[in-house]
Amino acid sequence: MLPDDFRAAGHKVIDWVADYHAHVEDFRVLSQVKPGEICDGLPDSPPQQGDSVTNILPDIERHVLPGITHWQSPNFYAYFPSNNSGPSILGDLVSSGLGVQGMLWATSPACTEVEMKMLDWLVQMLGLPEHFLNSSKHGGGVIQDSASSATLCALLAAREQATNGQTNEEGCRLPLVCYTSNQAHSHVEKDVKVAGLGRKNLRLIDVDQEFAMRPEALERQIVEDKAAGKIPFFVCATIGTTSSLAIDPIPEIAAICKRHGLWLHVDAAMAGTAALCPEFRWTHNGVELADSYAFNPHKWMYTNFDCTAFWVKDRHALINSLSVVPEYLRNQASEQGEVFDYRDWHVPLGRRFRALKLWFVIRHYGVEGLQHHVRQNVAWAQEFAAWVKADSRFELVAPHPLSLVCFRLKSGDAASEQLLKRANESGKIFISHTKLDGKYVLRFSIGQAKTERHHVEAAWKLISDLADRS
Ligand code: PLP
């Protein structure tokens, strides 16, 4: 494609995306297609002759849009926020346009150095400890594709530290054990399997009535494991669990980790963005005691997937666990130890220039614009919770200090499930569910970039009207 053809087609594609965003509210939020329907609509064989991009666009409308659940709809309240924004899309476009492969500093110094700077900006923006700064002596931050990968890297660094690098050399021979709460995200279990530690060596620690990890239960389990000859080495605590946004008591957990010599990773994938606002920083108490920490700008900070910010207190522990240097990647800058080579900070070798979208987002909105987004969402969630509380048919089932409200119909599981089904079938909103204390619970997660107060109000009216029929 010649540059002028690209320019012409590019303008049409940008127009299409802008129109999609302007009208995304008009779509039924949840896709209605049946399994296989999208596949059946596409040709069985690839075209022999090429076509123009402008001919592909109508097929997006015809074949793709019906199978889209509109995550960018202001009426999307399911799972967790999955933000997107104009600046983020454009930053990503520039990254695609440059098409650099940032595996080593030497393969595009700007890719590494803009990322180093963005991660340092985020440390300041969230009030994270200075020892996470890339400009600090030992720590540092990197963009990972996902919180799942961030936890995996923390786990691998902790594993190598606990076994003096022995596992990478010989495979895991020691009885290592790790810990998380029974409310932690399922990726922790997956990471434990990937790291070759064995599912049975992950302890799911009991939680309190607010669904936060019980520190005394954690310590009891560690002591028990030690007495049985095991080697406890890693805890993943959560700030903002997926089910209910519960906040584990990090200071107490960190003290236990210190006493027993365990690595503490803090997963704040969903709620970490709250720390942009000083009034919500209490959620991050104790993070300065963690060995590593991650949050997802791709959830609640106007940045499109994928972009997880991950920091470690000791970058050498991470690099030692992941670095392999083949001859063909050797270069002077790396050998002299003057630069960061981010391919040693995660599993893949190759890496996109993801820091550009962060740069665009932070510069476009400024810290104050991002804080405003969080503050509004939290305020609307508090209003929503107040409406639920005032309605005698409903009950709130978990604390709701941030942007997620967990609630149910007092009349029980079947009625609550029916209500969710009707609400989603209406096409007007999309909400999801979880189970807390064995009960079926509706989750109303506010945080999508286009949601305004009137959307939240209309959603409550719909839920409230449908409740009479459930
Ligand atoms: N941790 C928490 C608390 C989450 O809520 C989620 C996603 O919902 C994840 C981790 C997984 O995030 P990712 O898709 O970035 O791996």
Residues whose N, C-alpha, C, O or C-beta is under 5 A from the ligand:
A	BS01	PLP	F80 D145 S146 A147 S148 H185 G240 T241 T242 D267 A269 M270
